[in-house]
Amino acid sequence: MERSSRDHISLEECRPGKSTTSIALILNTRWHREGLQLTIHVKLCEDIKGTQIWSSLQQEAPLINIITFPSYKRAATIDSQGMIKLWHGDTGVQLATFSVSSTECSMVGYTIDSKPFLTVGTGQGVLYTLGAADLSQISRSKVFQTGGIDLSHCSPDGQWIVICPTDPACSLKVFYTHCATNPDDELMLSSPLPVTDHRLVTCWLPAEPARIAIMHDDGMNFRIVSFDIVIEKKSKYKRNIVAQQVANFTLPTQAPWMTEKIMKGFGKQTILIAAGLELKLYSLTGTELMAFKDHHKIITSIWVDPFHVVTSSMDLSLRVYSWKNTNKSPSLISRYHLLGGSHRWSSGFRSVACDDVSIVGIVAGTDGTDILRAYSFNL
């Protein structure tokens, strides 16, 4: 759906007496934009008006992703034509541009030795590594001869990005981020993950350095297999990237589990899966720990942190859960739900982000525009 180039970011709901510093941080680090203009508004809870920090000029093509580096006061955007632009976070001044000339791109940001970097995958199967301080090209690799690239987030230890092919005939690869400072490192690209099936969904387990869960379709069932990615030293001069399997199991096939799925990790051994109206918790070995069916329409995103789980849905509500302190398996308590307005003006929540004091959700408007709604926890 096409977005209006006149859309602005706004924070619309905030209870008096709460700081919006964290809300602005979520806005800057989590929000993916599909519009022709990048505009940042911050609304203080005590104020009835939004304060615009800065706004870009109208862009040539819709923006599809934004990544920020707050410590460096930098923001990087990429549009639907593969044009990457670097912005000063305080002033909005455009600092640099770099084109990967692709209409299908994914982009990940990370830091190595206190230096910011971007890795970009294109629809032509090319992988770029750029210095995020000035968008200088560090490396360019043709990873897949057919099909494009979909990048995972960085692993919790910041060392790995999983490169998922869009062509099911190609195999997963792993990118070693430390190669950003040494592009000739033999570990830069490898294929240690023995998963070749199509329709991949991945997530990292945040309490482990590099444990990844991969959901894949083997043609008959959806299977989830988890691996620890490690560097194995073969000799004084030889190192290999190895994927050590942790566990695997098969998902139940009953409806709605054949619909599109969202998967998130928690701790070392727990994954959350949303499919259709349902949210379920599983152990890595396949034990179903809990199940919730609180939404009336499909779940569109899950936010997971050490304190909360928040789900967004096209029923125009957010559901808030909290982790229960227990020595047994992790469990969730359903706390409350938040409404996003009227279905006359909005079709549902697209996604949600959260920190310890606030929640921000993106609401899809019926007129094709998106609105940000922000809420504060009662602390």
Stockholm file with secondary structure:
# STOCKHOLM 1.0

chainA/1-379         MERSSRDHISLEECRPGKSTTSIALILNTRWHREGLQLTIHVKLCEDIKGTQIWSSLQQEAPLINIITFPSYKRAATIDSQGMIKLWHGDTGVQLATFSVSSTECSMVGYTIDSKPFLTVGTGQGVLYTLGAADLSQISRSKVFQTGGIDLSHCSPDGQWIVICPTDPACSLKVFYTHCATNPDDELMLSSPLPVTDHRLVTCWLPAEPARIAIMHDDGMNFRIVSFDIVIEKKSKYKRNIVAQQVANFTLPTQAPWMTEKIMKGFGKQTILIAAGLELKLYSLTGTELMAFKDHHKIITSIWVDPFHVVTSSMDLSLRVYSWKNTNKSPSLISRYHLLGGSHRWSSGFRSVACDDVSIVGIVAGTDGTDILRAYSFNL
#=GR chainA/1-379 SS CCCCTTCCCCBCCCCTTCCCHHHHHHHHHHCCCCSSCCEEEECCTTCSSCEEEEECCCCSSCEEEEEEEGGGTEEEEEETTSEEEEEETTTCCEEEEEECCCSSEEEEEEEETTEEEEEEEETTSEEEEEETTTTEEEEEEECCSSSCEEEEEECTTSCEEEEEESSTTSCCEEEEGGGGSCTTCTTSEECCCCCCCSSCEEEEETTSSSEEEEEEECSSSEEEEEEEEEEEECSSSCEEEEEEEEEEEECCCSTTTTSCEEEEEETTTEEEEEETTEEEEEETTSCEEEEECCCSSCEEEEEECSSEEEEEETTSEEEEEEEECCSSSCEEEEEEEEECCCTTTEEEEEEEEECSSEEEEEEEETTSCEEEEEEECCC
#=GC SS_cons         CCCCTTCCCCBCCCCTTCCCHHHHHHHHHHCCCCSSCCEEEECCTTCSSCEEEEECCCCSSCEEEEEEEGGGTEEEEEETTSEEEEEETTTCCEEEEEECCCSSEEEEEEEETTEEEEEEEETTSEEEEEETTTTEEEEEEECCSSSCEEEEEECTTSCEEEEEESSTTSCCEEEEGGGGSCTTCTTSEECCCCCCCSSCEEEEETTSSSEEEEEEECSSSEEEEEEEEEEEECSSSCEEEEEEEEEEEECCCSTTTTSCEEEEEETTTEEEEEETTEEEEEETTSCEEEEECCCSSCEEEEEECSSEEEEEETTSEEEEEEEECCSSSCEEEEEEEEECCCTTTEEEEEEEEECSSEEEEEEEETTSCEEEEEEECCC
//
